[in-house]
Amino acid sequence: MPVSATETGRSDAVEQAVAALGGLAERDVAIGPMTTYRVGGTADVFVRVRSVADLHLVARARRASGMPVLVVGRGSNLLVADGGFRGIAVSLLDIATDVVIDESTSVVEAGSAVLLPVLARRLATVGLTGFEWAVGVPGSIGGAVRMNAGGHGSDMSESLLDARIVDLDDGRDTVVASADLGLRFRGSALRADQVVVSARLQLA
């Protein structure tokens, strides 16, 4: 059976992405099992990011191949089609799990892969308030910033100071103030190719 031009173009894009990513790239990885529902197909290319420098390689791969990028996160708000994802799927679980608490200022910095319930309980343990609403929300900091997650009368915008964002379109690594994120009810102005690496919260 002849190979269609679409299939050829997709294959070329995958090869370009893999070449740009080097040893970071994995092919045809099942990402459905990484979600809460544990269903769905594979990603053409999968990357386990281990440093912010790796994210810059993902940006280079995206530009070289033209493939879309999907940050898998904790998968609590993601449903993967049976046909999979025809692009580059990225996991930050190896780099974005740190939590730094400054008890003198009540400022908390958390990596994007930190689970909301885990962080809420830890903050309560050290006597910080303002994040209790998150104890029952099954998601991570990165996803919570992107969708301005909330519950019980509060949300991320109430305590978010700023977020560190890596733009996979141009490779920029910037800290963006909460007021400039376009936060709204269950949404923000962040594009799919803008990756939340960490966030700072002002608590009490």
MIBATOR-565570 format. One record per residue: x, y, z of N, C-alpha, C, CB in turn; residue in one letter. Coordinates in steps of 0.2 Angstrom, whole numbers, plus 5000, padded with zeros to 4 digits. Each point is the difference from the previous one (the first is absolute). Glycine has a CB too. Layout:
% MIBATOR-565570
   n_u   n_v   n_w  ca_u  ca_v  ca_w   c_u   c_v   c_w  cb_u  cb_v  cb_w  aa
     X     Y     Z     X     Y     Z     X     Y     Z     X     Y     Z   A
...
***
This chain:
% MIBATOR-565570
   n_u   n_v   n_w  ca_u  ca_v  ca_w   c_u   c_v   c_w  cb_u  cb_v  cb_w  aa
  5004  4994  5000  4996  5006  5000  5004  5006  5000  4991  4994  5006   M
  5008  5011  4989  5004  5006  5000  5000  5004  5006  4999  5000  4988   P
  5006  5004  5014  5000  5004  5006  4997  5007  4998  5010  4994  5005   V
  4986  5009  4998  4997  5006  4999  5005  5006  5001  4988  4996  5002   S
  5010  5010  4995  5005  5006  5001  4999  5002  5008  4999  5003  4988   A
  4995  4996  5014  4999  5002  5007  5004  4996  5005  4989  5003  4997   T
  5011  4990  5002  5004  4996  5004  5008  5001  4999  4991  4991  4999   E
  5011  5011  4995  5007  5001  4999  5002  5006  5003  4999  4995  4989   T
  4997  5011  5011  5001  5006  5004  5001  4999  5007  4994  5006  4991   G
  5001  4990  5012  5000  4998  5007  5007  4997  5002  4987  4999  5000   R
  5015  4996  4996  5006  4996  5001  5006  5005  5000  4995  4989  4995   S
  5005  5015  5000  5005  5005  5000  5001  5005  5006  4999  4999  4987   D
  4995  5003  5015  4999  5004  5006  5003  4997  5006  4990  5006  4995   A
  5008  4987  5006  5003  4996  5006  5007  5000  4999  4989  4993  5001   V
  5014  5005  4994  5007  5000  4999  5004  5006  5002  4998  4991  4991   E
  4999  5015  5007  5003  5006  5001  5000  5002  5008  4996  5004  4988   Q
  4998  4994  5015  4999  5001  5007  5005  4996  5004  4988  5002  4998   A
  5013  4991  5000  5004  4996  5003  5008  5002  4999  4991  4990  4998   V
  5010  5012  4997  5007  5003  4998  5002  5006  5005  4999  4996  4988   A
  4996  5008  5013  5001  5006  5004  5001  4998  5007  4994  5007  4992   A
  5002  4988  5010  5000  4998  5007  5005  4996  5002  4988  5001  5000   L
  5015  4995  4996  5006  4996  5001  4997  4994  5004  5009  5009  4999   G
  4995  4989  5007  4999  4995  5004  4994  5001  5004  5012  4997  5000   G
  4985  5009  5001  4994  5001  5004  4994  4997  4997  5005  5010  5004   L
  4995  4989  4989  4993  4998  4997  4999  4992  5000  5002  5010  4992   A
  4992  4989  5010  4997  4993  5000  4994  5000  4995  5003  4998  5012   E
  4997  4997  4984  4995  4999  4995  4994  4996  5002  5009  5001  4991   R
  4985  5001  5007  4994  4996  5000  4999  4998  5008  5001  4996  4988   D
  4999  5008  5016  4999  4999  5007  4992  5001  5002  5012  5003  5003   V
  4986  4992  5001  4993  5000  5002  4999  5005  5005  4998  4988  4997   A
  4998  5018  5002  4999  5005  5005  4993  4999  5003  5008  5008  4993   I
  4988  4988  5004  4993  4999  5004  5001  4998  5007  4995  4997  4989   G
  5009  4998  5012  5001  4997  5007  5003  5006  5005  5002  4988  4995   P
  5000  5017  5002  5003  5006  5005  4994  5004  5002  5011  5000  4994   M
  4983  4999  5004  4995  5004  5002  4995  4997  5005  5000  5005  4988   T
  4996  4999  5015  4995  4997  5005  4996  4994  4997  5000  5011  5006   T
  4998  4990  4988  4995  4995  4997  5004  4994  4997  4992  5009  4997   Y
  5015  4992  5002  5004  4994  4998  4998  4997  4994  5002  4998  5011   R
  4995  5006  4984  4998  4998  4993  5003  5004  4995  4989  4995  5005   V
  5012  5003  4989  5002  5004  4995  5006  4997  4997  4996  5010  5005   G
  5006  4993  4989  5006  4998  4996  5007  5002  5002  4991  4999  4991   G
  5013  5001  5004  5007  5002  5000  5002  5007  4998  5003  4988  4999   T
  5002  5015  5003  5003  5006  4997  5005  4998  4995  4998  5007  5011   A
  5003  4997  4984  5005  4998  4995  5007  5001  5003  4992  5004  4991   D
  5009  5001  5013  5006  5001  5003  4998  5002  5007  5006  5004  4990   V
  4998  4993  5015  4999  5002  5007  5007  5002  5003  4990  4991  5001   F
  5010  5014  5004  5006  5002  5003  4999  5001  5007  5003  5006  4990   V
  5001  4991  5014  5000  5001  5007  5006  5005  5002  4996  4988  5002   R
  5001  5018  4999  5005  5006  5001  5003  4999  5007  4993  5007  4992   V
  5014  4994  5008  5003  4999  5006  5004  5007  5002  5002  4988  4998   R
  4997  5017  4998  5002  5007  5002  4997  5005  4995  5011  4995  5004   S
  4990  5011  4998  4997  5005  4996  5003  5001  4993  4997  5006  5011   V
  5010  4992  4989  5003  5000  4994  4997  4995  4995  5011  5003  5006   A
  4986  4991  4997  4997  4995  4996  4994  5003  4997  5004  4991  5007   D
  4992  5014  4996  4995  5003  4997  5002  5005  4994  4994  5000  5012   L
  5011  5002  4989  5003  5004  4994  5001  4996  4994  5005  5008  5008   H
  4997  4986  4993  5001  4995  4995  4993  4998  4997  5010  4996  5005   L
  4985  5004  4999  4993  4998  4998  4998  5006  4995  4997  4993  5011   V
  5005  5013  4991  4998  5006  4996  5003  5000  4993  4999  5007  5011   A
  5008  4991  4989  5003  4999  4994  4997  4994  4996  5011  5004  5005   R
  4987  4991  4998  4997  4994  4996  4993  5003  4997  5006  4991  5008   A
  4990  5012  4996  4994  5003  4998  5001  5004  4994  4995  5000  5011   R
  5010  5005  4989  5001  5004  4994  5003  4997  4994  5002  5009  5008   R
  5002  4985  4993  5003  4997  4995  4994  4995  4996  5011  5000  5006   A
  4985  4998  4998  4995  4995  4997  4993  5003  4999  5006  4991  5006   S
  4992  5014  4997  4994  5003  5000  4994  4996  5003  5004  5004  4989   G
  4998  4991  5015  4996  4996  5004  4997  5003  5006  5006  4990  4996   M
  4988  5009  5006  4997  5003  5006  5003  4997  5006  4989  5002  4994   P
  5010  5001  5012  5003  4998  5006  4994  4999  5005  5012  5005  4998   V
  4989  4990  5006  4995  4998  5005  5003  4999  5007  4992  4996  4992   L
  5007  5008  5013  5003  4999  5007  4995  4995  5003  5006  5012  5001   V
  4996  4982  5001  4996  4995  5003  4998  5002  5007  5005  4991  4992   V
  5000  5011  5012  4999  5002  5007  4998  4994  5004  4996  5011  4996   G
  4999  4990  5009  4998  4994  5004  4994  4996  4996  5003  5006  5010   R
  4994  4997  4985  4995  4997  4996  4993  5000  5003  5009  4993  4996   G
  4990  5011  5009  4993  5000  5003  4995  5004  4996  5006  4999  5011   S
  4996  5005  4984  4995  5003  4996  5002  4999  4993  4998  5009  5009   N
  5003  4985  4989  5003  4998  4993  4997  4994  4998  5010  5006  5002   L
  4987  4994  4992  4997  4994  4997  5003  4999  4994  4989  5001  5005   L
  5015  4993  4994  5004  4999  4994  4996  4996  4995  5010  5000  5006   V
  4989  5002  4988  4996  4996  4995  5004  4993  4998  4996  5011  4995   A
  5000  4984  5003  5002  4994  4999  5005  5000  4994  4990  4995  5004   D
  5010  5010  4992  5005  5001  4994  5006  5003  5003  4991  5001  4992   G
  5009  5001  5014  5007  5003  5003  5000  5007  4998  5005  4989  4999   G
  5002  5014  5002  5001  5007  4999  5006  5000  4995  4997  5003  5012   F
  5001  5000  4982  5005  5001  4995  5005  5006  5001  4991  4995  4992   R
  5013  5005  5013  5004  5005  5002  5005  4998  5005  4991  5008  4997   G
  5012  4997  5007  5005  4999  5005  4996  5001  5007  5010  5004  4992   I
  4990  4990  5011  4997  5000  5007  5006  5001  5005  4990  4993  4997   A
  5009  5011  5008  5005  5002  5005  4998  4999  5007  5004  5009  4992   V
  5001  4988  5012  4998  4999  5007  5006  5004  5004  4995  4988  4998   S
  5002  5016  5007  5005  5004  5004  5000  4996  5007  4997  5011  4994   L
  5001  4983  5007  5000  4997  5007  5007  4999  5003  4989  4995  4996   L
  5016  5005  4999  5007  4999  5003  5003  5007  5002  5001  4990  4993   D
  4996  5016  5006  5004  5006  5001  4996  5005  5005  5006  4998  4989   I
  4987  5001  5011  4996  5005  5002  4996  4998  5007  4999  5005  4988   A
  5005  4992  5016  4996  4997  5006  5003  5004  5007  4999  4989  4994   T
  5005  5016  5005  5003  5003  5006  4994  5005  5003  5012  4999  4996   D
  4989  5001  5011  4996  5005  5004  5004  5004  5004  4990  4993  4999   V
  5010  5014  5001  5005  5004  5004  4995  5005  5004  5010  4999  4992   V
  4990  5000  5015  4996  5004  5004  5004  5005  5004  4992  4991  5001   I
  5006  5016  4998  5004  5005  5004  4995  5002  5005  5007  5004  4990   D
  4994  4993  5016  4995  5002  5005  5000  5007  5003  5001  4988  5003   E
  5004  5015  4996  5001  5007  5002  4996  5005  4996  5011  4998  5004   S
  4987  5000  4989  4996  5004  4996  4994  4997  4998  5010  5005  4996   T
  4989  4989  5005  4994  4996  4998  5000  4999  4993  4994  5004  5010   S
  5012  4996  4987  5000  4999  4992  5002  4993  4999  5003  5012  4998   V
  4994  4985  4998  5001  4993  4998  5001  4999  4992  4993  4996  5010   V
  5013  5001  4989  5001  4998  4993  4999  4993  4999  5008  5009  4999   E
  4988  4989  4996  4999  4993  4999  5001  4998  4992  4992  5000  5010   A
  5011  4994  4989  5001  4998  4993  4993  4998  4997  5012  4996  5003   G
  4988  5004  4990  4993  4999  4997  4998  4993  5001  5003  5009  4992   S
  5001  4986  5010  4997  4993  5000  4998  4999  5007  5008  4997  4992   A
  4993  5008  5013  4998  4998  5007  4992  5000  5000  5010  5006  5005   V
  4988  4988  4998  4992  4999  5001  4997  5005  5005  5002  4988  4997   L
  4992  5015  5001  4997  5005  5004  4998  4997  5007  4996  5005  4989   L
  5001  4989  5012  4999  4998  5006  5006  4999  5005  4990  4994  4995   P
  5015  5004  5002  5006  4999  5004  5003  5007  5002  5003  4989  4993   V
  4997  5016  5003  5002  5006  5002  4996  5003  5005  5005  5002  4989   L
  4988  4998  5010  4995  5002  5005  5001  4998  5007  4992  5001  4991   A
  5009  4992  5009  5001  4997  5007  5007  5002  5003  4993  4990  4996   R
  5012  5011  5000  5007  5002  5002  5000  5007  5003  5005  4992  4992   R
  4991  5012  5004  5000  5007  5003  4996  5001  5006  5000  5004  4988   L
  4994  4992  5013  4996  5000  5006  5005  4998  5006  4989  4997  4993   A
  5015  4998  5005  5004  4997  5006  5005  5006  5003  5000  4988  4994   T
  5002  5016  5001  5005  5005  5003  4996  5007  5001  5009  4995  4993   V
  4985  5004  5007  4996  5006  5003  4998  5005  4995  5005  4998  5011   G
  4996  5001  4982  4998  5005  4995  4993  4999  4998  5012  5001  4996   L
  4985  5005  5003  4993  4999  4998  4999  5004  4993  4996  4999  5012   T
  4998  4999  4984  4999  5003  4994  5000  4995  4994  5005  5011  5005   G
  4997  4983  4997  5000  4995  4995  4996  4993  5001  5011  5005  4997   F
  4985  4996  5009  4996  4994  5002  4995  4998  4995  5001  5004  5011   E
  4997  5000  4984  4995  4998  4995  5003  4994  4996  4995  5012  5000   W
  5011  4988  4999  5003  4995  4995  5001  4993  5003  5006  5010  4996   A
  4992  4989  5010  5001  4993  5003  4996  4995  4997  5002  5006  5011   V
  4993  4996  4985  4996  4995  4997  5000  5000  4993  4993  5000  5009   G
  5012  5004  4988  5000  5001  4993  5005  4995  4997  4997  5012  5001   V
  5001  4984  4994  5005  4995  4998  5004  5002  4994  4993  4991  5004   P
  5012  5014  4997  5004  5002  4995  5007  5003  5002  4989  5003  4994   G
  5015  5000  5002  5006  5002  5002  5001  5008  4999  5005  4989  4996   S
  5000  5014  5007  5001  5007  5000  5000  5003  4992  5006  4999  5011   I
  4997  4997  4985  5001  5003  4993  4993  5000  4997  5011  4995  4999   G
  4985  5000  5001  4993  5000  4998  4996  5005  5003  5001  4988  4997   G
  5000  5013  5010  4996  5004  5004  5001  5008  4997  5000  4992  5010   A
  5006  5009  4989  5002  5007  4997  4996  5001  4993  5011  5000  5007   V
  4990  4995  4989  4998  5000  4993  4992  5001  5000  5009  4993  4996   R
  4987  5004  5009  4993  5000  4999  4997  5004  5006  5000  4989  4994   M
  5004  5015  5010  4998  5003  5006  4995  4996  5004  5002  5011  4994   N
  5001  4983  5008  4996  4995  5004  4998  5003  5006  5006  4991  4995   A
  4988  5007  5008  4997  5002  5006  4995  4996  5003  5003  5011  4996   G
  4994  4991  5009  4995  4997  5004  4999  5003  5007  5002  4989  4993   G
  4992  5009  5009  4998  5003  5007  5001  5007  5001  5003  4989  5004   H
  4995  5015  4991  5000  5007  5000  5007  5004  4999  4991  4998  5007   G
  5014  4998  4990  5006  5003  4999  5003  4997  4994  5002  5002  5012   S
  5004  5000  4985  5004  4998  4995  5007  5002  5000  4989  5000  4993   D
  5014  4998  5002  5008  5001  4999  5001  5008  5000  5002  4989  4994   M
  4994  5015  5003  5001  5007  4999  5000  5003  5007  4995  5000  4989   S
  5002  4997  5016  5000  5004  5007  5007  5000  5003  4988  4996  5001   E
  5016  4999  4997  5006  5000  5004  5006  5000  4995  4995  4994  5009   S
  5004  5005  4984  5006  5000  4996  5003  5006  4999  4994  4991  4994   L
  5013  5009  5007  5004  5006  4999  5003  5000  4993  5003  5000  5012   L
  5000  4995  4986  5002  5000  4993  5002  4992  4998  5005  5012  5001   D
  4996  4987  4993  5002  4993  4997  5006  5001  4996  4988  4996  5001   A
  5016  4999  4999  5006  4999  4995  4997  4996  4994  5009  5001  5010   R
  4992  5003  4984  4997  4997  4994  5006  4999  4995  4989  5005  5002   I
  5011  4989  4995  5005  4999  4994  4995  5000  4994  5009  4993  5007   V
  4993  5011  4988  4996  5000  4994  5003  4996  4995  4996  5012  5003   D
  5000  4983  4995  5003  4995  4995  5000  5003  4993  4997  4990  5007   L
  5000  5015  4992  5000  5003  4993  5007  5004  4999  4987  5001  5001   D
  5015  5003  5004  5006  5004  4999  5006  4998  5005  4992  5009  4995   D
  5006  4987  5009  5005  4998  5005  5001  5004  5006  5006  4995  4991   G
  4990  5010  5010  5001  5005  5005  4998  4997  5007  4998  5009  4992   R
  5006  4993  5013  4999  4997  5007  4999  5006  5004  5007  4990  4998   D
  4987  5012  5004  4998  5006  5004  4996  4998  5006  5001  5007  4989   T
  4999  4998  5015  4996  5000  5006  4994  5005  4999  5009  4997  5008   V
  4985  5001  4992  4994  5004  4998  4996  5001  5006  5000  4995  4988   V
  4998  5012  5013  4996  5001  5006  4993  4998  4999  5007  5010  5002   A
  4990  4988  5004  4993  4998  4999  4996  5004  4996  5001  4995  5011   S
  4999  5012  4990  4996  5004  4997  5001  5000  4992  5000  5007  5010   A
  5005  4990  4988  5002  5000  4992  4998  4993  4997  5009  5009  5002   D
  4988  4987  5002  4999  4993  4998  4993  4999  4997  5007  4996  5009   L
  4989  5009  4992  4993  5000  4997  4995  4995  5004  5005  5004  4989   G
  4996  4996  5017  4996  4995  5004  4993  5002  5000  5010  4997  5007   L
  4986  4998  4992  4993  5001  5000  4997  4993  5003  5000  5008  4990   R
  4993  4992  5010  4997  4994  5003  5002  4994  4996  4990  5007  5004   F
  5014  4988  4999  5002  4994  4997  5004  5001  4993  4990  4994  5006   R
  5014  5011  4994  5003  5001  4994  5006  5006  5001  4990  4996  4993   G
  5014  5005  5002  5005  5005  5000  5002  5001  4992  5005  4996  5012   S
  5000  5009  4987  5002  5002  4994  5006  4995  4997  4996  5012  5003   A
  5006  4984  5001  5006  4995  4998  4998  4996  4994  5004  5000  5012   L
  5001  5000  4984  4999  4996  4994  5002  4992  5001  5002  5010  4993   R
  4996  4986  5003  5002  4993  5001  5008  4999  5000  4989  4996  4995   A
  5014  5008  5001  5008  5000  5000  5003  5004  5005  4999  4998  4988   D
  4998  5004  5017  5003  5004  5006  5000  4995  5006  4996  5012  4995   Q
  5009  4986  5007  5001  4995  5005  5001  5003  5007  5004  4992  4992   V
  4992  5007  5013  5000  5002  5007  5006  4996  5003  4988  5004  5001   V
  5017  4999  5001  5005  4996  5004  4999  5000  5007  5008  5003  4991   V
  4990  5003  5012  4999  5001  5007  4996  5006  5001  5011  4994  5003   S
  4987  5006  5004  4995  5006  5001  5002  5002  5008  4991  4996  4992   A
  5008  5011  5009  5001  5002  5007  4993  5003  5002  5012  5003  4998   R
  4987  4995  5009  4994  5002  5003  5001  5004  5006  4995  4989  4996   L
  5001  5016  5005  5000  5004  5006  4994  4998  5005  5005  5010  4993   Q
  4997  4987  5012  4995  4997  5005  5001  5004  5006  5001  4989  4995   L
  4996  5009  5010  4999  5004  5007  5002  4995  5006  4991  5008  4994   A
***
